[in-house]
Amino acid sequence: MASRPLTEAGFFVLLALLDGPRHGYGIKQEAAELSDGRVEMRVGTLYGVLDRLTGEELVEHDHDEVHQGRLRRYYRLTESGTQALEAEKARMAANVRAAEERLSGHRPTKAPSPRPSGRTRPAGAGGAA
């Protein structure tokens, strides 16, 4: 189980794997779609996230497949990964509740009126002659 909150990219990678194994490009596309485009990972970032999640045993290698002469590595979510998603969902929900409570009690204060500087000039006394 993850010992710290998931990064946004890590959260969406796990979420992308929730419905079954995917290869890297499929994970990247699904994470972008699930996040409404907020999570657009470059390939290096994606594989860094996958390596970290694999090291934390939240994701594991499922199988390899050759497609058009290229090797595709498929990853799947582990039981610990599913638990990490549940824990992250609960953490995020608690954060939202705290924000809603705080914001609902917050009353914006009226902006103070600008104070006169103490020195006023008569109208039309610009200074340039």
Secondary structure, DSSP 4 states (H G I P E B T S, - for coil): --SSPPPHHHHHHHHHTTTS-EEHHHHHHHHHHHTTTS----HHHHHHHHHHHHHTTSEEEEEEEEETTEEEEEEEE-HHHHHHHHHHHHHHHHHHHHHHHHHHH--PPPPPPPPP-S----TT--S--
